[in-house]
Amino acid sequence: EMTAAMREVSQAASAATSAVEDASRAAHAVRGAVDSLAESTGQIDGVVKTVSSISDQTRLLALNATIEAARAGAAGKGFAVVAEEVKSLADETTAATGEIGDKLAQLAANSEEVREAVLRIDEMLRRVEESQTSIAAAIEEQNATIVEITRSATKVADATAGLRTDVSSCVAATDRARDSLDRSRAQMDVMEQATTAQQKAVVAMAPDVAVHPLRAAVTAHA
């Protein structure tokens, strides 16, 4: 059960590592997109500055045209109207380019914030990946410990089985010794009964005969 549980943890850690790797690749992609956006913003800002410069030159030309139309008198009235319209258009262009410049500045600031956020996310993902690596190493160590515990438990089980066999053998030998002792005790009882009967027979056969010392010794010995 411990091995199965550790296997599930290992699989979960592997899945988490894969998810972290996917997230890290996505973060890198986002960072690349933000960098491209910042580069594009810089290029657009350059175009806006060019347009603004052209607008300034156009306004200056319109002012010069207005001055020249005033010098021309009545013949230059129509040209003065055109110059005034050009000047108005240049002013509108300047205002538009200024607004575009502000939007680009805001976009650049937002892009930088996104870039910094992606960098922080990337750093967090790196730390998570390191943690997952440490977890995987710990899981491998736990698996090795479980294998060693299992091996030791198997040895203990084998030793216990051998001890049980030895104890069973000792019990069987004790039972056999008890049986032999019981048989010996029974034989001794039979011998004692036979000796007693023999003594009684001898006494009955010679009640009046003095017992020879050797016979007395034999009887006592018996």
C-alpha positions as CSV (number, residue, x, y, z in Angstrom):
1,E,0.0,0.0,0.0
2,M,2.8,2.4,0.8
3,T,4.5,1.6,-2.6
4,A,1.2,2.2,-4.4
5,A,0.7,5.5,-2.5
6,M,4.2,6.6,-3.3
7,R,3.7,5.6,-7.0
8,E,0.6,7.8,-7.1
9,V,2.5,10.7,-5.5
10,S,5.3,10.2,-8.0
11,Q,2.8,10.2,-10.9
12,A,1.2,13.4,-9.5
13,A,4.6,15.0,-9.2
14,S,5.5,14.1,-12.8
15,A,2.2,15.5,-14.0
16,A,2.8,18.7,-12.0
17,T,6.3,18.9,-13.5
18,S,4.9,18.5,-17.0
19,A,2.3,21.2,-16.3
20,V,5.1,23.5,-14.9
21,E,7.1,22.9,-18.1
22,D,4.1,23.8,-20.3
23,A,3.4,26.9,-18.2
24,S,7.1,27.9,-18.5
25,R,7.0,27.5,-22.3
26,A,3.9,29.6,-22.4
27,A,5.5,32.2,-20.2
28,H,8.5,32.3,-22.6
29,A,6.1,32.6,-25.5
30,V,4.3,35.5,-23.8
31,R,7.6,37.2,-23.0
32,G,8.7,36.9,-26.6
33,A,5.4,38.3,-27.8
34,V,5.7,41.2,-25.3
35,D,9.3,41.9,-26.6
36,S,8.0,41.9,-30.2
37,L,5.2,44.2,-29.1
38,A,7.7,46.6,-27.5
39,E,9.8,46.5,-30.6
40,S,6.8,47.2,-32.8
41,T,5.8,50.0,-30.5
42,G,9.2,51.6,-30.8
43,Q,9.0,51.4,-34.6
44,I,5.5,53.0,-34.6
45,D,6.8,55.7,-32.3
46,G,9.5,56.4,-34.8
47,V,6.9,56.7,-37.6
48,V,4.8,59.0,-35.4
49,K,7.8,61.2,-34.8
50,T,8.4,61.4,-38.5
51,V,4.8,62.3,-39.2
52,S,5.0,64.9,-36.5
53,S,8.1,66.4,-38.0
54,I,6.4,66.5,-41.5
55,S,3.4,68.1,-39.8
56,D,5.6,70.8,-38.3
57,Q,7.3,71.5,-41.7
58,T,3.9,71.6,-43.3
59,R,2.7,74.2,-40.7
60,L,5.8,76.2,-41.4
61,L,5.3,76.0,-45.1
62,A,1.6,77.1,-44.7
63,L,2.7,80.0,-42.6
64,N,5.2,81.1,-45.3
65,A,2.5,80.6,-47.9
66,T,0.1,82.8,-45.9
67,I,2.8,85.5,-45.7
68,E,3.5,85.3,-49.4
69,A,-0.3,85.4,-50.2
70,A,-0.6,88.6,-48.0
71,R,2.3,90.2,-50.0
72,A,0.6,89.3,-53.3
73,G,-2.5,91.2,-52.2
74,A,-5.8,90.5,-53.9
75,A,-4.2,88.0,-56.3
76,G,-3.1,85.9,-53.4
77,K,-6.4,85.6,-51.5
78,G,-7.3,82.3,-52.9
79,F,-3.9,81.0,-52.2
80,A,-4.1,82.3,-48.6
81,V,-7.3,80.2,-48.1
82,V,-5.5,77.1,-49.2
83,A,-2.6,77.9,-47.0
84,E,-4.9,78.3,-44.0
85,E,-6.5,74.9,-44.7
86,V,-3.1,73.3,-45.0
87,K,-2.2,74.9,-41.7
88,S,-5.4,73.6,-40.1
89,L,-4.7,70.1,-41.5
90,A,-1.1,70.3,-40.1
91,D,-2.5,71.3,-36.7
92,E,-4.9,68.4,-36.7
93,T,-2.1,66.0,-37.8
94,T,0.0,67.3,-35.0
95,A,-2.8,66.8,-32.4
96,A,-3.4,63.3,-33.8
97,T,0.2,62.3,-33.7
98,G,0.5,63.7,-30.2
99,E,-2.5,61.5,-29.1
100,I,-1.0,58.5,-30.9
101,G,2.3,59.2,-29.1
102,D,0.5,59.2,-25.7
103,K,-1.3,56.0,-26.5
104,L,2.0,54.4,-27.6
105,A,3.7,55.5,-24.4
106,Q,0.9,54.0,-22.4
107,L,1.1,50.8,-24.5
108,A,4.8,50.7,-23.9
109,A,4.3,51.1,-20.2
110,N,1.7,48.4,-20.1
111,S,4.0,46.1,-22.2
112,E,6.8,46.6,-19.7
113,E,4.4,45.8,-16.8
114,V,3.3,42.6,-18.6
115,R,7.0,41.8,-19.3
116,E,7.9,42.2,-15.6
117,A,4.9,40.1,-14.6
118,V,5.9,37.3,-17.0
119,L,9.4,37.4,-15.6
120,R,8.1,37.0,-12.1
121,I,5.9,34.2,-13.3
122,D,8.9,32.6,-15.0
123,E,10.9,32.9,-11.7
124,M,8.0,31.3,-9.7
125,L,7.7,28.5,-12.2
126,R,11.5,27.9,-11.9
127,R,11.1,27.6,-8.2
128,V,8.1,25.3,-8.5
129,E,10.2,23.1,-10.9
130,E,13.0,23.0,-8.4
131,S,10.5,22.0,-5.7
132,Q,9.1,19.3,-8.0
133,T,12.6,18.0,-8.6
134,S,13.2,17.8,-4.8
135,I,9.9,16.1,-4.3
136,A,10.8,13.5,-7.0
137,A,14.1,12.9,-5.4
138,A,12.5,12.4,-2.0
139,I,9.9,10.0,-3.5
140,E,12.7,8.0,-5.1
141,E,14.5,7.8,-1.7
142,Q,11.2,6.8,0.0
143,N,10.7,4.1,-2.6
144,A,14.2,2.7,-1.9
145,T,13.4,2.8,1.8
146,I,10.2,0.9,1.2
147,V,12.0,-1.7,-0.8
148,E,14.6,-2.1,1.9
149,I,11.8,-2.4,4.6
150,T,10.1,-5.1,2.4
151,R,13.3,-7.0,2.0
152,S,14.0,-6.9,5.8
153,A,10.4,-7.9,6.5
154,T,10.8,-10.9,4.2
155,K,13.9,-11.9,6.0
156,V,12.2,-11.7,9.3
157,A,9.3,-13.7,8.0
158,D,11.7,-16.4,6.7
159,A,13.5,-16.4,10.0
160,T,10.2,-16.7,11.9
161,A,9.1,-19.6,9.7
162,G,12.4,-21.4,10.4
163,L,12.1,-20.7,14.1
164,R,8.5,-22.1,14.0
165,T,9.9,-25.2,12.3
166,D,12.6,-25.6,15.0
167,V,10.1,-25.1,17.8
168,S,7.8,-27.7,16.2
169,S,10.7,-30.1,16.1
170,C,11.6,-29.5,19.7
171,V,8.0,-30.1,20.7
172,A,7.9,-33.3,18.8
173,A,11.2,-34.5,20.4
174,T,9.8,-33.5,23.8
175,D,6.7,-35.6,23.2
176,R,8.8,-38.6,22.1
177,A,11.0,-38.2,25.3
178,R,7.8,-38.0,27.4
179,D,6.5,-41.2,25.8
180,S,9.8,-43.0,26.3
181,L,9.8,-41.9,30.0
182,D,6.3,-43.1,30.4
183,R,7.2,-46.5,29.0
184,S,10.3,-46.7,31.2
185,R,8.2,-45.9,34.2
186,A,5.7,-48.6,33.3
187,Q,8.5,-51.2,32.8
188,M,9.9,-50.2,36.2
189,D,6.5,-50.7,37.8
190,V,6.3,-54.1,36.2
191,M,9.8,-55.0,37.4
192,E,8.9,-53.8,41.0
193,Q,5.7,-55.9,41.0
194,A,7.7,-59.0,39.7
195,T,10.4,-58.5,42.4
196,T,7.7,-58.2,45.1
197,A,6.0,-61.4,43.9
198,Q,9.3,-63.2,43.8
199,Q,10.1,-62.1,47.4
200,K,6.7,-63.4,48.5
201,A,7.3,-66.7,46.7
202,V,10.7,-67.2,48.4
203,V,9.3,-66.4,51.8
204,A,6.4,-68.8,51.2
205,M,8.7,-71.6,50.1
206,A,11.1,-71.4,53.1
207,P,9.3,-69.8,56.1
208,D,11.4,-71.7,58.6
209,V,14.8,-71.6,56.8
210,A,17.2,-69.0,57.9
211,V,18.0,-66.7,55.1
212,H,21.5,-66.9,53.9
213,P,23.4,-63.6,54.1
214,L,24.1,-63.7,50.3
215,R,20.4,-64.2,49.6
216,A,19.5,-61.5,52.0
217,A,21.9,-59.2,50.2
218,V,20.5,-60.2,46.8
219,T,16.9,-59.6,48.1
220,A,17.8,-56.2,49.5
221,H,19.5,-55.4,46.2
222,A,16.5,-56.4,44.2
